[in-house]
């Protein structure tokens, strides 16, 4: 192998040929064209590199000593039918290459070929690959948005990325670490992972590690046999065993005692447990989602969290942004919570006025989405008697944390338009009347803020 090529690398072109001088010459050609390239001397080494997410194209000689180019094409298409594979052929192999294209090869290049021909073909293949991956990403987002189960609401780029990542990993079974401030929705993310996976038919079990006493947490998590300790009068099935086949959320994982962290690490590594007082191993098939409101890496550095457990949990890390960093989502979230509260309490949903919306957009929300939801419930229950004013909301918000005036104005303007679109179910005519703006002005504003009336019907 001329250059290390591993799964998850950023290499965009994989060039396979068993002759060293050909690999060197073609690498130079591709690198001069500003393309990142890895070279392999046999097709077998390429198979572990490929995946459905691999962002590149493969250029492979047909005539190879062991696995030839045609067999490699077949193996590559089993991994991803849309992966562009470009075959290099000798004159006598042209008919074979044409048949290979009918079988799914992207293109073939006949020897001898020019540098321009190679680069042009590779670039076209890369464009196709990027389009394929982008279309898949969009489908994942659409499926995540329309699938049943918990909804993660927000149109800001950070929330779009979060939904896309959840859709991409939900059905993989990989353990996940969710990090976010109190009230940002860590359990909602965990439930979304569960509901969008095949595990949704089994249990979702949530444990708040900070709410269980230190002397009971091992029994709570791993269970115990009768007589395992004083007062253990009967067998207890622990949360791990109860979640078997499903998903286990370990919330506030940072508060777990050190001696329990050792036990947890062993269970995660072996995917099996022994109840306290038992010598029988119970196999486990479950996804573990750990949630933390602090930076676990810093907790490791302070000696408050085991480093080996941190890396074991951190297979995929999802960061949930605080509400103050995505103010554009506040009107949409608040309207959603109003509708939910109105249905729950069988009350008519009130409409916030301009001053109240301004207060929502200016406030820093230290309690994040949970605080916003609680305010929506109070507003549905109490209406204008709710303890809600600009002064009250801003009382605990530090002035230096507030956004600039232009940012606040834009957030406020977008919020008003979103609120009107939601209230009138996307009717442009009614929104124009309620906001007293011409049609062109409204459409210009909607285009500016990326709003689509169809999202509110």
Beta strands, then each sheet from edge to edge (+ up, - down):
strand 1: 13-16
strand 2: 37-40
strand 3: 57-61
strand 4: 85-89
strand 5: 107-110
strand 6: 176-179
strand 7: 204-208
strand 8: 247-251
strand 9: 272-273
strand 10: 282-283
strand 11: 287-292
strand 12: 316-319
sheet 1: 2+ 1+ 3+ 4+ 5+
sheet 2: 7+ 8+ 11+ 6+ 12+
sheet 3: 9+ 10-
end
